[in-house]
């Protein structure tokens, strides 16, 4: 008689494993929950992912605020002491400068050298040419906005002007020689490189007082400059102390980017020599007058002593 087959899981299956005692090593190894708990207890504590992302966002915004504030402070310091952006509001300096141009003005240059003929300068007209500046707006937000726009040269026109220096203190500016050129101390200026084409250079002779400047716009037919300010304080000239700085480069628009050099006509050797003579003449005259007075006083003193 054939033997009966043995079915798994039936009474004919292999003998089950013997039960383990609670707490035995075999039972602990077989429990996945226990292994996971041990792993978590031995691993270092980690911050939840959500808290980490929030911390990164806070750090980004804090750094951004610091960068913006530092940039504003640096810009204000640069504007106050080094360079400043100015916008050209009119055509008085065409074709050298056109309305809408933005120029950088060097505010330090005249600490290291004197103002030179041919420099394009920005100066304040307050107290000499223009009316006093309007009072600042009462609204602090409006004042803040005006300050920000002024930093980049987009503020409304104020009491500042931009012109070219033609005459320095003591210079004799006259018009015109046989060829219609302006002369400075008798030396003619060839101004075709910067005066608006077709304009007459000038029609007003003038001697520049000490400490003041004679300035003209390059668009001589459409420039409110020293020629038309004869009834103002200084008879049209501006004080050297009113000069804010020298415009040295156009920075906007991109198609007009370029420097603003001193034209070659102002580099004439004869112009500087004539200026030196014009400056020396009053000094020589004053010295001669002083010597004459001193000799006369000595003579009188000698006469008094002899009489005594």
C-alpha positions in Angstrom: 0.0 0.0 0.0 1.5 3.4 -1.1 2.4 6.0 1.6 0.2 9.1 1.9 1.9 12.4 0.8 2.9 15.1 3.3 1.2 18.5 2.7 2.9 21.7 4.0 1.0 23.3 6.8 -0.7 20.1 7.6 -0.2 17.8 10.4 2.4 16.1 8.3 4.6 19.4 8.0 7.9 19.8 9.7 8.0 20.6 13.3 7.5 24.2 14.3 10.4 26.1 16.0 10.4 26.1 19.7 9.0 29.3 21.3 11.5 31.9 22.6 11.5 33.4 25.9 10.5 37.1 26.2 13.4 39.4 26.0 15.7 36.9 24.4 18.3 38.2 21.8 16.6 36.3 19.1 13.2 38.0 19.6 14.9 41.5 19.7 16.7 40.9 16.4 13.5 39.6 14.8 11.5 42.8 15.7 11.8 45.6 13.0 10.2 48.2 15.3 12.9 47.6 17.9 15.7 47.9 15.4 14.2 51.2 14.0 13.8 52.6 17.5 17.4 51.7 18.4 18.7 53.4 15.2 16.7 56.6 15.9 18.0 56.7 19.5 21.6 56.3 18.4 21.4 58.8 15.5 22.1 62.6 16.1 19.1 64.9 16.3 18.2 66.6 12.9 16.2 69.9 12.4 13.0 69.4 10.5 13.3 70.2 6.8 10.6 72.9 7.0 12.4 74.8 9.8 15.7 74.7 7.8 14.1 76.3 4.7 12.5 79.1 6.8 15.9 79.9 8.3 17.5 80.1 4.9 14.8 82.5 3.7 15.2 84.7 6.7 19.0 84.8 6.1 18.5 85.7 2.4 16.2 88.7 3.2 18.5 89.9 6.0 21.5 89.8 3.7 19.6 91.6 0.9 18.5 94.4 3.2 22.1 94.9 4.4 23.4 95.0 0.8 20.8 97.6 -0.2 21.5 99.8 2.8 25.2 99.5 2.2 24.8 100.4 -1.4 22.7 103.5 -0.6 25.2 104.7 2.0 28.1 104.2 -0.5 26.2 106.1 -3.2 25.4 109.0 -0.9 29.0 109.3 0.2 30.2 109.1 -3.5 27.7 111.8 -4.4 28.7 114.1 -1.5 32.4 113.9 -1.9 33.5 112.2 -5.2 31.2 112.1 -8.2 27.6 113.0 -9.0 25.3 112.4 -11.9 23.7 115.4 -13.5 21.0 115.5 -16.2 21.1 118.0 -19.0 17.8 119.8 -19.1 18.2 122.2 -22.1 20.1 122.6 -25.4 22.4 125.4 -24.1 25.5 123.1 -24.5 24.6 121.6 -27.9 26.2 119.9 -29.7 28.6 118.9 -26.9 25.8 118.0 -24.6 22.2 117.3 -25.6 19.0 117.4 -23.6 18.5 114.1 -21.7 22.2 113.4 -21.5 23.6 112.2 -18.1 27.1 113.3 -17.2 29.4 112.3 -14.3 30.8 115.3 -12.4 34.1 115.0 -10.6 33.8 116.8 -7.3 37.4 116.2 -6.2 39.4 117.4 -9.2 39.7 121.0 -8.1 41.2 119.9 -4.7 44.2 118.9 -6.7 44.4 121.4 -9.6 42.9 124.8 -10.4 40.0 125.4 -12.7 41.2 125.5 -16.3 39.9 127.3 -19.4 37.9 124.9 -21.5 36.6 122.9 -18.5 32.9 122.0 -18.6 31.8 122.8 -15.1 28.6 122.4 -13.1 28.0 125.3 -10.7 25.4 126.6 -8.3 23.6 129.8 -9.5 22.2 130.4 -6.0 23.1 134.0 -4.9 24.4 135.0 -8.3 22.4 133.8 -11.3 19.3 132.1 -10.3 16.7 132.4 -7.6 17.2 130.6 -4.3 16.4 126.9 -4.2 12.9 126.1 -3.1 12.4 124.8 0.4 12.4 121.0 0.8 8.9 119.3 0.7 7.2 118.8 4.1 6.3 115.2 3.3 9.2 112.9 4.4 8.4 110.3 1.8 8.6 113.0 -0.9 11.9 114.2 0.4 13.2 110.6 0.4 12.0 110.1 -3.2 13.7 113.4 -4.3 16.9 112.3 -2.7 16.9 108.9 -4.4 16.1 110.4 -7.8 18.8 113.0 -7.3 21.3 110.3 -6.8 20.9 109.1 -10.3 20.4 112.4 -12.0 16.7 112.2 -12.8 15.5 114.9 -10.4 13.8 118.1 -11.7 16.1 121.0 -12.7 17.2 123.1 -9.7 19.6 126.0 -9.3 22.6 124.2 -10.9 24.0 125.1 -14.3 26.5 123.6 -16.7 28.7 125.8 -18.9 32.2 126.0 -20.4 34.9 128.1 -18.7 36.2 130.7 -21.1 37.8 133.3 -18.8 39.7 132.9 -15.5 40.3 135.6 -12.9 42.1 138.6 -14.5 41.4 137.4 -18.1 40.3 139.9 -20.7 37.6 138.3 -22.8 36.7 140.1 -26.0 34.9 139.7 -29.3 35.9 139.6 -31.9 39.0 139.7 -34.0 39.0 140.1 -37.8 37.9 136.5 -38.3 35.1 136.7 -35.7 36.9 134.8 -33.0 36.6 135.4 -29.2 40.0 136.5 -27.8 41.3 135.9 -24.3 44.1 138.2 -23.3 44.5 139.0 -27.0 44.8 135.3 -28.0 42.1 134.1 -30.4 40.2 130.9 -29.7 39.4 128.5 -32.5 36.1 127.1 -31.2 34.7 125.3 -34.2 35.2 121.9 -32.5 32.6 122.6 -29.8 30.6 125.7 -30.6 27.2 124.9 -32.2 27.6 125.2 -36.0 26.6 128.6 -37.4 26.6 130.4 -34.1 28.5 133.7 -33.6 31.0 133.1 -30.7 30.2 136.2 -28.8 29.6 140.0 -29.0 30.4 141.1 -25.4 33.9 142.2 -24.2 34.7 141.7 -20.5 37.4 141.6 -17.9 37.0 138.9 -15.3 37.3 140.1 -11.7 39.5 138.2 -9.2 38.0 135.0 -7.8 35.4 134.8 -10.6 34.9 133.0 -13.9 33.4 133.9 -17.3 31.4 131.0 -18.6 29.6 130.4 -21.9 27.4 127.7 -23.4 28.5 126.0 -26.5 25.2 126.8 -28.2 26.0 130.5 -28.3 22.7 131.4 -30.0 20.6 129.7 -27.3 22.5 129.9 -24.0 21.7 131.9 -20.9 25.3 132.5 -19.8 27.7 135.3 -18.7 26.9 137.5 -21.6 23.2 137.9 -20.6 23.8 138.2 -16.8 25.4 141.6 -16.7 22.8 143.0 -14.3 23.3 140.1 -11.8 25.8 140.1 -9.0 29.2 139.8 -10.4 28.1 141.3 -13.8 27.6 137.9 -15.3 30.6 136.1 -13.8 30.3 133.3 -11.2 32.4 132.8 -8.1 34.9 130.0 -8.2 33.5 128.8 -4.9 30.2 128.1 -6.6 31.7 125.4 -8.8 30.5 121.9 -7.9 32.9 120.0 -10.1 34.0 119.2 -13.6 31.8 117.2 -16.0 34.2 114.7 -17.5 32.2 111.9 -19.2 28.7 111.3 -20.7 27.3 108.1 -19.3 23.8 108.1 -20.9 22.4 107.3 -23.4 24.7 104.5 -24.5 24.9 105.9 -28.0 26.4 109.1 -26.5 28.9 107.7 -24.1 32.2 109.6 -24.3 34.6 111.8 -22.4 34.6 115.7 -22.3 38.2 116.7 -22.8 39.5 120.3 -22.8 39.6 121.5 -26.5 43.0 122.0 -28.0 42.5 125.7 -28.5 42.9 126.3 -24.8 46.3 124.6 -24.8 47.9 127.4 -26.8 51.2 128.5 -25.3 50.5 132.1 -26.2 47.3 132.0 -24.1 49.1 130.9 -21.0 51.9 133.4 -21.6 49.5 136.2 -22.0 47.7 135.2 -18.9 50.9 135.2 -16.9 51.7 138.7 -18.1 48.2 139.9 -17.3 48.5 138.4 -13.8 52.0 139.7 -13.2 51.2 143.3 -14.4 49.0 144.2 -11.4 51.5 142.6 -9.0 54.4 144.6 -10.6 52.4 147.8 -10.5 51.5 147.2 -6.9 55.2 146.4 -6.0 56.3 149.6 -7.7 53.7 151.6 -5.9 54.7 150.2 -2.6 58.4 150.9 -3.2 57.6 154.5 -4.2 55.5 155.1 -1.1 58.2 153.5 1.1 60.9 155.8 -0.4 58.7 158.8 0.0 58.1 158.0 3.6 61.8 157.6 4.3 62.5 160.9 2.7 59.9 162.6 4.8 61.2 160.9 7.9 64.7 162.2 7.0 63.4 165.7 6.6 61.6 165.6 9.9 64.7 164.3 11.7 67.0 166.9 10.1 64.6 169.7 11.1 64.5 168.4 14.6 
